[in-house]
Amino acid sequence: MSNKTIETFPSWREEETFSDSLYDWMQRMPWMAVSLAAHLIVFLVIQSIPWSLFNAQDEVIIHATVAPVAPPEFEDPPPEVELEDIETPEVVDEPVLVESTDIESETDTDQPFEDDAGDMEGLFDAPFESTSFNNLLGVGGGAGDLRKGSLGGNKNRIPGGRGTHESLTKALRWLAEHQDADGKWDADGFMKHDPAGDECTGAGSAIHDVGLTGLAVLAFLGDGHTLNREGPYRDNVLRAVWWLREQQDHETGLIGNPIGHHYLYDHAISTLALCEAYYFGRSAALRGNCQRAVNLISRARNHYGAWRYEMPPNGDQDTSVTGWMVFALKSAKDSGLTIDEDAFIGARNLFEEMTDPASGRVGYDSMGSSSSRIPGLNDHFPTDRGEAMTATALLCRIFMGEDPDEPMLQKHADLLLRSLPEWDPEAGICDMYYWYYGTYAMFQVGGRHWKAWNNALKSAVLDSQRRDGSAAGSWDPAGPWGATGGRVYSTATMALSLEVYFRYARVAGAR
């Protein structure tokens, strides 16, 4: 019996141990479930954390610490480029200041720029189109929309009445036929283009080729013949503008040579021509030349004043030179170039200083003084039959924002009514310089002033145009400046006068 007990002890012992262990394990089971659930929750929480955010933040911080140093503010100018690689510059309301020393590397090229003309689609044909110009002086009511009466060209010309279109066409043809192959108009040698035995007379002064070429360019531009428009005289304009460009000193910006007493006249006129050509053509190769020329005009101005003959200025100033400078700067401004805004204030102050408040007459270099005339011819060309300086000031003041209906400007216009255009060189009352400014000024004034002036102008200009031989289409260089400008001057000036009907619109609107 005892043996049996001994034999069965291990089995019992084994059964007891297993039962006890199972019981003990089952006792601990709830706590293990709780622990397992807790670990599972922690694991899920950890998995749900957007660890990418922490990584991105780390990347940003690291990136910031190794950011490259900003480039210097002034970089070396870009290398010169060929014309075909230049993109047409966009004209902005407030252009960035352009220094003369930077222009050459950006725009200068020895290649012609006829293929670099910008896209003119959608552009209007009026250089003086800015409506913000009047705000400069705080006067007037805004310059108005000059585009409504824009330069007409061959397609949109607004007729000026019977005979004006034919006369203008003949004048431009004469100018084209007397242009040199290099693009200039030769003041004293233009007749070399005439057939032997029928040479034109009326040579001008050789030192004014630059100014006369500028006048001729303006006449063609005024009729719509621009750098990038197909037309019979597009090539004439292209060659002339290219020639003017080559006459510029790239250091000073002066177009032409400082020879004679009136070289700043030539510079102002040629600057106006280049700026209007740039306005219509938007050639990047021309922009630098325009800006350099404008920069010289700024340097030639008297501090807080206007202009005369000296460069650098010596304090002298007059209405005549100032008039050309004002129009050159205004065209430059409308073309997106950088100008000296204070120049307009200085010009306006000069005109007021030169004006006789009682009569409204504007003087040349002092209140009410007569304009300058060629020495030796003052007696033959009396100044009391012309109001050249009054007309100059009137036109500039209108384009600088003053209302033509203002009392003083009406006085100016009344004076011009007393001295209407009349072709009578022998009597000494033929002054094409005066007629040019007076025509554009009275057109702006409008009303009875313009009606009377226009009738007299057409009679004087149309009837005096030459119709014979090589001179056909031109005007004899009569008047006080005929001997200096010659036949090219007289023809270009009269052509510009005939373009008054469509070259610039009325600033204050037609009345």
TAUR-V739398 format. One record per pair of residues at least 12 apart in sequence whose C-alpha atoms are under 7 Angstrom apart, sorted by the first residue. I is the first residue (numbers start at 1). GAP is how many residues later the second one is. D is the distance in Angstrom with one decimal. If there is no record, write none. Layout:
I|GAP|D, I|GAP|D
This chain:
77|25|6.8, 77|28|6.2, 78|27|6.4, 78|28|6.5, 79|26|6.2, 80|25|5.3, 80|26|6.1, 82|27|6.6, 83|26|6.7, 83|28|6.4, 83|30|6.3, 83|33|6.4, 83|202|6.8, 84|31|7.0, 84|32|6.2, 86|198|6.5, 87|197|6.9, 88|30|5.3, 88|194|6.3, 88|195|6.4, 88|196|5.7, 89|193|7.0, 89|195|6.2, 91|244|6.6, 91|245|4.9, 92|244|5.7, 93|243|6.6, 95|241|5.8, 95|242|6.2, 95|243|6.0, 96|242|7.0, 97|241|5.7, 98|240|6.7, 100|192|5.5, 103|185|5.2, 104|184|6.8, 107|177|6.2, 107|178|4.9, 107|181|5.9, 108|177|5.9, 109|176|6.8, 113|170|6.8, 113|172|6.3, 114|113|6.6, 114|124|6.9, 116|167|5.5, 117|110|6.7, 117|111|5.5, 117|164|5.2, 117|165|5.8, 117|166|4.8, 118|163|5.9, 118|164|5.1, 118|165|6.2, 124|23|6.0, 124|26|6.8, 125|22|6.7, 125|25|5.0, 125|26|5.0, 126|20|6.4, 126|21|5.7, 126|24|4.9, 126|25|5.7, 126|378|6.0, 127|149|6.5, 127|152|6.7, 127|204|5.9, 127|207|6.2, 128|18|6.7, 128|203|6.4, 128|206|6.3, 129|16|6.3, 129|17|5.0, 129|18|6.1, 129|205|7.0, 130|13|6.7, 130|204|6.3, 131|12|4.6, 131|13|5.6, 131|14|6.6, 133|267|6.6, 133|268|6.6, 134|266|5.9, 134|267|3.9, 137|208|6.9, 139|262|6.0, 139|263|5.8, 140|261|5.2, 140|262|4.8, 140|263|5.2, 142|259|6.8, 143|258|6.1, 143|364|5.3, 143|365|6.5, 144|363|5.2, 144|364|5.8, 144|365|6.9, 146|358|6.6, 146|359|4.7, 146|360|6.3, 146|361|6.0, 147|358|6.6, 148|357|6.5, 149|353|5.9, 149|355|6.3, 149|356|4.1, 150|352|5.8, 150|353|6.0, 150|354|5.7, 150|355|5.7, 151|71|6.3, 151|72|6.8, 151|73|6.7, 151|351|4.8, 151|352|4.1, 151|353|6.1, 152|71|6.4, 152|72|6.4, 152|350|5.3, 152|351|6.7, 153|70|4.3, 153|71|3.5, 153|72|6.8, 154|69|6.7, 154|70|6.4, 157|345|6.2, 158|343|6.1, 158|344|5.6, 159|342|6.8, 160|341|5.7, 164|334|6.4, 167|295|6.7, 168|327|5.7, 168|330|6.4, 170|303|4.6, 171|302|4.5, 171|303|5.6, 171|320|6.4, 171|324|6.2, 174|299|5.6, 174|300|6.3, 176|60|6.7, 178|12|5.6, 178|15|5.8, 182|57|6.5, 182|61|6.6, 183|53|6.9, 183|56|4.4, 183|57|4.0, 183|60|5.5, 184|29|5.6, 184|56|5.5, 184|59|6.3, 185|24|6.2, 185|27|6.6, 185|28|5.2, 186|23|5.7, 187|16|6.1, 187|17|4.8, 187|18|5.9, 187|19|5.4, 187|21|6.6, 187|22|5.5, 187|25|7.0, 187|298|6.9, 187|299|6.5, 187|301|6.6, 188|15|4.3, 188|16|4.8, 188|17|5.9, 188|18|5.5, 189|14|6.9, 194|276|6.2, 198|271|6.7, 198|272|6.1, 199|271|6.5, 200|270|6.1, 200|271|5.7, 202|274|6.7, 202|275|6.1, 202|284|5.1, 202|285|5.1, 203|283|4.9, 203|284|6.4, 204|279|5.7, 204|280|4.8, 204|281|4.6, 204|282|3.8, 205|279|5.1, 205|280|6.3, 208|58|6.6, 210|34|6.8, 210|46|6.1, 210|56|5.9, 210|60|6.5, 211|55|3.9, 211|56|6.7, 211|58|5.7, 211|59|5.7, 212|276|6.7, 212|277|5.9, 213|27|6.8, 214|55|5.7, 214|56|4.3, 214|59|5.3, 215|54|6.7, 215|277|5.9, 216|276|5.3, 217|20|6.0, 217|23|6.8, 217|56|6.1, 218|55|5.5, 219|273|6.0, 219|276|6.1, 219|277|5.3, 220|17|7.0, 222|277|6.5, 222|281|5.5, 223|276|7.0, 226|51|6.6, 226|54|6.4, 226|55|6.6, 227|50|6.9, 227|54|5.4, 228|53|5.7, 241|33|6.7, 245|44|6.6, 252|44|6.7, 253|39|4.6, 253|40|4.7, 253|43|5.7, 254|13|6.6, 254|39|6.0, 254|42|6.6, 255|12|5.4, 261|48|6.7, 262|47|6.1, 264|45|6.1, 265|56|6.2, 268|56|5.8, 268|57|5.5, 268|60|6.2, 269|55|6.5, 271|19|6.6, 271|22|6.1, 271|57|6.0, 272|55|6.8, 272|56|4.3, 272|59|6.6, 274|16|6.2, 275|15|5.9, 275|56|6.0, 275|57|5.5, 275|60|6.9, 276|55|6.3, 279|56|5.0, 291|46|6.3, 294|35|6.8, 294|45|6.8, 298|42|6.2, 299|13|6.9, 300|12|5.5, 300|13|5.5, 301|12|6.2, 302|13|5.8, 304|42|5.6, 305|41|4.4, 305|42|6.6, 305|45|6.9, 306|16|6.1, 306|37|6.9, 306|40|5.5, 306|41|5.3, 306|44|6.7, 307|14|6.2, 307|15|5.3, 308|13|5.6, 308|14|6.9, 317|48|6.5, 318|46|5.5, 318|47|4.6, 319|32|6.8, 319|45|5.2, 319|46|6.6, 319|70|6.3, 320|44|6.7, 320|69|6.5, 322|25|6.7, 323|69|6.0, 323|70|7.0, 323|73|6.5, 326|18|6.9, 348|49|6.9, 351|42|6.1, 353|14|6.4, 354|12|5.3, 354|13|4.0, 354|14|6.1, 355|12|5.4, 355|13|5.9, 356|12|5.4, 359|52|6.9, 360|48|6.3, 360|51|5.1, 360|52|5.3, 361|29|5.7, 361|51|6.4, 362|27|5.6, 362|28|4.6, 363|26|6.2, 364|25|6.1, 370|13|6.3, 371|18|6.5, 373|107|6.3, 374|106|6.5, 380|48|5.6, 381|47|4.3, 381|48|6.4, 381|99|6.3, 382|46|6.4, 385|34|5.7, 385|44|6.0, 386|33|5.7, 386|48|6.9, 387|29|6.2, 387|47|6.7, 388|45|7.0, 388|46|4.3, 390|22|6.1, 391|43|6.9, 391|46|5.5, 391|47|4.9, 391|50|6.3, 392|45|5.6, 394|15|6.3, 394|18|6.4, 394|47|6.1, 395|42|6.9, 395|45|6.8, 395|46|4.5, 403|105|6.9, 404|41|5.4, 413|29|6.9, 413|36|6.8, 417|32|6.6, 417|36|6.9, 420|33|6.1, 420|36|6.3, 421|14|6.4, 421|35|5.6, 421|36|5.4, 421|39|6.2, 422|34|6.9, 422|38|5.2, 423|37|5.0, 423|41|7.0, 425|53|5.9, 425|54|6.1, 428|51|6.7, 430|48|6.6, 430|49|4.9, 431|48|5.0, 431|49|6.4, 432|47|6.9, 432|58|6.9, 432|61|6.9, 436|57|6.5, 436|61|5.4, 439|58|6.4, 440|60|6.1, 444|62|5.2, 444|63|6.7, 446|64|6.5, 446|65|5.9, 447|64|5.7, 474|17|5.1, 475|12|6.4, 475|15|5.8, 475|16|5.3, 476|14|6.8, 477|13|5.3
